[in-house]
């Protein structure tokens, strides 16, 4: 009986000793962890997000944007397109205000064009529909998925008239009301009068340049990681459109419509300008950006698959 009790006491001591050793080890490990500090966070995902995206990754983002837009109902596209057309009037408004204040000298011209990107920034960052932007997104998707062709044509058929209706609303607001000083209205109308005097062939090729630059801006925004970066990209590229006086079928429409509503040009002159401008913008956006960037992304991937990554 005494031996049994002794054995039990010994087992309890061993158990207590084992628990003490485990507690000691746990406290020791905790002390070392506290001395070393918290574990380092895994920044691999965050670092990847900061890396420059490849052409294929930008294309995939463009295709995703296109699928989202093509799924929208016609009414939603029309409302968004009308909104985009009215907001594009901010470009003419900014330019007109500076010209009304400073005149038409070279310095005033260049300074006024720094405000030309306003409409594009509001529309693109605000995700309103803009016809020239849609020469990139859905067309890039159609190149990979031919079934989306009719949806793309549907989108164009809705967005272009909606954008023009929005531009007309803007032109009516500034022309038929006392919302702006007559000097500013006259400055905007003068821009439209000058645009209407350009020969159709020049308007077309100017539109090609304008469409090329705007579609390039949309492509690069798709690869941007921040709103600030997107704004800077849009501003830089659309400033070139304004400084070069390249035709843009929506931004310039507000100016020409203002000239027509104030009886400085005939509506027929506006329509003769609009056709080549639309055609040039489409060719510039589709042929010079979408096809080239699609080729870079898709065929570049095929070559890399054959040769191997660098």
VEXDOGU-428443 format. One record per residue (C-alpha): residue in one letter; x, y, z. Coordinates in steps of 0.25 Angstrom, whole numbers, plus 5000, padded with zeros to 4 digits. Last residue first. Example, Ala and Ser with C-alpha at 12.3 -4.5 7.8 and 13.67 -1.06 7.14 Angstrom:
2
[atom S, [5055, 4996, 5029]],
[atom A, [5049, 4982, 5031]],
This chain:
310
[atom X, [5051, 5144, 4716]],
[atom X, [5039, 5135, 4716]],
[atom X, [5039, 5124, 4706]],
[atom X, [5041, 5124, 4691]],
[atom X, [5028, 5117, 4686]],
[atom X, [5020, 5122, 4698]],
[atom X, [5026, 5136, 4696]],
[atom X, [5022, 5136, 4682]],
[atom X, [5008, 5132, 4685]],
[atom X, [5007, 5143, 4696]],
[atom X, [5012, 5154, 4686]],
[atom X, [5002, 5149, 4676]],
[atom X, [4991, 5152, 4686]],
[atom X, [4995, 5165, 4693]],
[atom X, [5003, 5172, 4682]],
[atom X, [4993, 5168, 4672]],
[atom X, [4982, 5173, 4681]],
[atom X, [4989, 5186, 4683]],
[atom X, [4991, 5188, 4668]],
[atom X, [4977, 5184, 4664]],
[atom X, [4971, 5193, 4675]],
[atom X, [4980, 5205, 4674]],
[atom X, [4982, 5209, 4659]],
[atom X, [4971, 5201, 4653]],
[atom X, [4959, 5203, 4662]],
[atom X, [4962, 5216, 4669]],
[atom X, [4967, 5224, 4657]],
[atom X, [4957, 5218, 4648]],
[atom X, [4946, 5221, 4657]],
[atom X, [4950, 5235, 4660]],
[atom X, [4952, 5238, 4645]],
[atom X, [4939, 5233, 4641]],
[atom X, [4932, 5241, 4652]],
[atom X, [4939, 5253, 4648]],
[atom X, [4937, 5251, 4633]],
[atom X, [4922, 5250, 4636]],
[atom X, [4921, 5261, 4646]],
[atom X, [4927, 5272, 4637]],
[atom X, [4917, 5272, 4626]],
[atom X, [4906, 5271, 4637]],
[atom X, [4911, 5283, 4644]],
[atom X, [4911, 5291, 4630]],
[atom X, [4897, 5286, 4628]],
[atom X, [4893, 5292, 4641]],
[atom X, [4897, 5306, 4636]],
[atom X, [4908, 5314, 4642]],
[atom X, [4907, 5327, 4651]],
[atom X, [4893, 5325, 4654]],
[atom X, [4895, 5325, 4669]],
[atom X, [4889, 5311, 4670]],
[atom X, [4898, 5307, 4658]],
[atom X, [4911, 5312, 4665]],
[atom X, [4907, 5306, 4678]],
[atom X, [4905, 5293, 4670]],
[atom X, [4919, 5294, 4665]],
[atom X, [4925, 5296, 4679]],
[atom X, [4917, 5284, 4685]],
[atom X, [4920, 5276, 4673]],
[atom X, [4935, 5278, 4676]],
[atom X, [4935, 5269, 4688]],
[atom X, [4926, 5258, 4682]],
[atom X, [4932, 5256, 4668]],
[atom X, [4946, 5259, 4672]],
[atom X, [4955, 5266, 4661]],
[atom X, [4969, 5269, 4665]],
[atom X, [4972, 5284, 4668]],
[atom X, [4986, 5280, 4671]],
[atom X, [4986, 5286, 4685]],
[atom X, [4973, 5280, 4688]],
[atom X, [4977, 5266, 4684]],
[atom X, [4990, 5268, 4691]],
[atom X, [4983, 5272, 4704]],
[atom X, [4975, 5259, 4702]],
[atom X, [4988, 5251, 4704]],
[atom X, [4993, 5258, 4716]],
[atom X, [4980, 5260, 4723]],
[atom X, [4976, 5245, 4721]],
[atom X, [4989, 5240, 4726]],
[atom X, [4989, 5249, 4738]],
[atom X, [4975, 5246, 4742]],
[atom X, [4978, 5231, 4741]],
[atom X, [4990, 5232, 4750]],
[atom X, [4982, 5239, 4760]],
[atom X, [4971, 5229, 4759]],
[atom X, [4981, 5218, 4762]],
[atom X, [4986, 5205, 4757]],
[atom X, [4986, 5208, 4742]],
[atom X, [4986, 5198, 4731]],
[atom X, [4972, 5201, 4727]],
[atom X, [4975, 5215, 4727]],
[atom X, [4986, 5212, 4717]],
[atom X, [4976, 5206, 4707]],
[atom X, [4966, 5217, 4709]],
[atom X, [4977, 5228, 4706]],
[atom X, [4981, 5220, 4694]],
[atom X, [4966, 5220, 4689]],
[atom X, [4966, 5236, 4691]],
[atom X, [4980, 5237, 4683]],
[atom X, [4976, 5229, 4671]],
[atom X, [4962, 5235, 4670]],
[atom X, [4968, 5249, 4670]],
[atom X, [4978, 5245, 4660]],
[atom X, [4968, 5239, 4651]],
[atom X, [4959, 5251, 4653]],
[atom X, [4969, 5260, 4647]],
[atom X, [4970, 5251, 4636]],
[atom X, [4955, 5252, 4634]],
[atom X, [4954, 5267, 4636]],
[atom X, [4965, 5269, 4626]],
[atom X, [4958, 5261, 4616]],
[atom X, [4945, 5269, 4619]],
[atom X, [4951, 5283, 4617]],
[atom X, [4952, 5291, 4630]],
[atom X, [4942, 5303, 4630]],
[atom X, [4933, 5296, 4640]],
[atom X, [4944, 5295, 4651]],
[atom X, [4946, 5311, 4650]],
[atom X, [4931, 5313, 4652]],
[atom X, [4931, 5303, 4664]],
[atom X, [4943, 5310, 4671]],
[atom X, [4936, 5323, 4669]],
[atom X, [4923, 5318, 4675]],
[atom X, [4931, 5315, 4688]],
[atom X, [4937, 5329, 4688]],
[atom X, [4924, 5335, 4685]],
[atom X, [4917, 5328, 4697]],
[atom X, [4929, 5332, 4706]],
[atom X, [4927, 5347, 4702]],
[atom X, [4912, 5346, 4703]],
[atom X, [4914, 5342, 4718]],
[atom X, [4908, 5329, 4722]],
[atom X, [4895, 5323, 4727]],
[atom X, [4887, 5334, 4720]],
[atom X, [4879, 5324, 4712]],
[atom X, [4878, 5320, 4698]],
[atom X, [4893, 5318, 4695]],
[atom X, [4899, 5312, 4707]],
[atom X, [4888, 5302, 4710]],
[atom X, [4885, 5299, 4696]],
[atom X, [4900, 5295, 4694]],
[atom X, [4899, 5286, 4706]],
[atom X, [4886, 5279, 4701]],
[atom X, [4892, 5278, 4687]],
[atom X, [4904, 5271, 4693]],
[atom X, [4895, 5262, 4701]],
[atom X, [4888, 5258, 4688]],
[atom X, [4901, 5256, 4681]],
[atom X, [4905, 5246, 4692]],
[atom X, [4892, 5239, 4691]],
[atom X, [4893, 5238, 4676]],
[atom X, [4907, 5232, 4677]],
[atom X, [4903, 5223, 4689]],
[atom X, [4891, 5216, 4684]],
[atom X, [4896, 5211, 4670]],
[atom X, [4910, 5209, 4675]],
[atom X, [4904, 5199, 4686]],
[atom X, [4896, 5192, 4676]],
[atom X, [4908, 5190, 4667]],
[atom X, [4916, 5185, 4678]],
[atom X, [4904, 5175, 4682]],
[atom X, [4904, 5171, 4667]],
[atom X, [4919, 5168, 4667]],
[atom X, [4919, 5160, 4681]],
[atom X, [4918, 5147, 4674]],
[atom X, [4932, 5149, 4668]],
[atom X, [4939, 5147, 4681]],
[atom X, [4954, 5150, 4681]],
[atom X, [4954, 5161, 4671]],
[atom X, [4940, 5165, 4676]],
[atom X, [4946, 5168, 4690]],
[atom X, [4956, 5178, 4685]],
[atom X, [4944, 5184, 4677]],
[atom X, [4936, 5185, 4690]],
[atom X, [4946, 5193, 4698]],
[atom X, [4954, 5201, 4687]],
[atom X, [4944, 5209, 4678]],
[atom X, [4936, 5210, 4690]],
[atom X, [4945, 5221, 4696]],
[atom X, [4941, 5229, 4683]],
[atom X, [4926, 5228, 4686]],
[atom X, [4927, 5232, 4701]],
[atom X, [4918, 5225, 4711]],
[atom X, [4919, 5230, 4725]],
[atom X, [4929, 5223, 4734]],
[atom X, [4932, 5235, 4744]],
[atom X, [4947, 5234, 4741]],
[atom X, [4945, 5234, 4726]],
[atom X, [4934, 5245, 4726]],
[atom X, [4939, 5254, 4736]],
[atom X, [4954, 5253, 4731]],
[atom X, [4949, 5254, 4716]],
[atom X, [4941, 5267, 4719]],
[atom X, [4952, 5274, 4726]],
[atom X, [4963, 5270, 4716]],
[atom X, [4962, 5284, 4709]],
[atom X, [4966, 5292, 4721]],
[atom X, [4981, 5292, 4717]],
[atom X, [4976, 5295, 4703]],
[atom X, [4972, 5309, 4708]],
[atom X, [4987, 5312, 4712]],
[atom X, [4992, 5308, 4698]],
[atom X, [4982, 5317, 4691]],
[atom X, [4984, 5329, 4701]],
[atom X, [4999, 5328, 4699]],
[atom X, [4998, 5328, 4684]],
[atom X, [4988, 5340, 4684]],
[atom X, [4973, 5338, 4683]],
[atom X, [4968, 5347, 4694]],
[atom X, [4971, 5346, 4709]],
[atom X, [4957, 5346, 4716]],
[atom X, [4948, 5340, 4705]],
[atom X, [4959, 5330, 4701]],
[atom X, [4960, 5325, 4715]],
[atom X, [4945, 5323, 4717]],
[atom X, [4944, 5317, 4703]],
[atom X, [4954, 5306, 4706]],
[atom X, [4948, 5302, 4719]],
[atom X, [4934, 5302, 4713]],
[atom X, [4938, 5294, 4701]],
[atom X, [4944, 5283, 4710]],
[atom X, [4932, 5284, 4720]],
[atom X, [4923, 5281, 4708]],
[atom X, [4928, 5267, 4709]],
[atom X, [4919, 5266, 4721]],
[atom X, [4907, 5267, 4713]],
[atom X, [4910, 5256, 4703]],
[atom X, [4914, 5247, 4714]],
[atom X, [4901, 5249, 4721]],
[atom X, [4894, 5246, 4708]],
[atom X, [4902, 5233, 4706]],
[atom X, [4899, 5229, 4721]],
[atom X, [4884, 5231, 4718]],
[atom X, [4885, 5223, 4705]],
[atom X, [4893, 5212, 4711]],
[atom X, [4884, 5210, 4722]],
[atom X, [4872, 5210, 4713]],
[atom X, [4879, 5200, 4704]],
[atom X, [4881, 5190, 4715]],
[atom X, [4895, 5187, 4719]],
[atom X, [4902, 5174, 4716]],
[atom X, [4911, 5180, 4705]],
[atom X, [4917, 5190, 4716]],
[atom X, [4921, 5179, 4725]],
[atom X, [4927, 5170, 4714]],
[atom X, [4935, 5182, 4709]],
[atom X, [4941, 5185, 4723]],
[atom X, [4945, 5170, 4724]],
[atom X, [4951, 5171, 4710]],
[atom X, [4959, 5183, 4713]],
[atom X, [4964, 5177, 4726]],
[atom X, [4968, 5164, 4718]],
[atom X, [4975, 5174, 4708]],
[atom X, [4983, 5181, 4719]],
[atom X, [4987, 5167, 4725]],
[atom X, [4992, 5163, 4711]],
[atom X, [5000, 5176, 4709]],
[atom X, [5007, 5173, 4722]],
[atom X, [5004, 5181, 4735]],
[atom X, [5015, 5189, 4741]],
[atom X, [5016, 5184, 4755]],
[atom X, [5009, 5191, 4767]],
[atom X, [4998, 5180, 4768]],
[atom X, [5009, 5169, 4768]],
[atom X, [5015, 5176, 4780]],
[atom X, [5002, 5176, 4787]],
[atom X, [5001, 5161, 4784]],
[atom X, [5015, 5158, 4789]],
[atom X, [5014, 5166, 4801]],
[atom X, [5012, 5155, 4811]],
[atom X, [5013, 5162, 4825]],
[atom X, [5026, 5160, 4833]],
[atom X, [5022, 5153, 4846]],
[atom X, [5021, 5162, 4859]],
[atom X, [5033, 5165, 4867]],
[atom X, [5046, 5157, 4869]],
[atom X, [5047, 5160, 4884]],
[atom X, [5032, 5157, 4885]],
[atom X, [5034, 5144, 4877]],
[atom X, [5046, 5140, 4886]],
[atom X, [5038, 5143, 4899]],
[atom X, [5026, 5134, 4894]],
[atom X, [5036, 5123, 4891]],
[atom X, [5041, 5124, 4905]],
[atom X, [5028, 5125, 4911]],
[atom X, [5023, 5112, 4903]],
[atom X, [5036, 5105, 4907]],
[atom X, [5034, 5108, 4922]],
[atom X, [5020, 5104, 4921]],
[atom X, [5024, 5091, 4915]],
[atom X, [5035, 5088, 4925]],
[atom X, [5025, 5092, 4936]],
[atom X, [5015, 5082, 4931]],
[atom X, [5025, 5071, 4930]],
[atom X, [5030, 5074, 4944]],
[atom X, [5015, 5073, 4949]],
[atom X, [5014, 5060, 4942]],
[atom X, [5027, 5054, 4948]],
[atom X, [5023, 5059, 4962]],
[atom X, [5009, 5053, 4960]],
[atom X, [5015, 5040, 4955]],
[atom X, [5025, 5040, 4967]],
[atom X, [5013, 5042, 4977]],
[atom X, [5006, 5030, 4971]],
[atom X, [5018, 5021, 4972]],
[atom X, [5019, 5025, 4987]],
[atom X, [5005, 5022, 4989]],
[atom X, [5006, 5009, 4983]],
[atom X, [5019, 5006, 4991]],
[atom X, [5011, 5010, 5003]],
[atom X, [5000, 5000, 5000]],
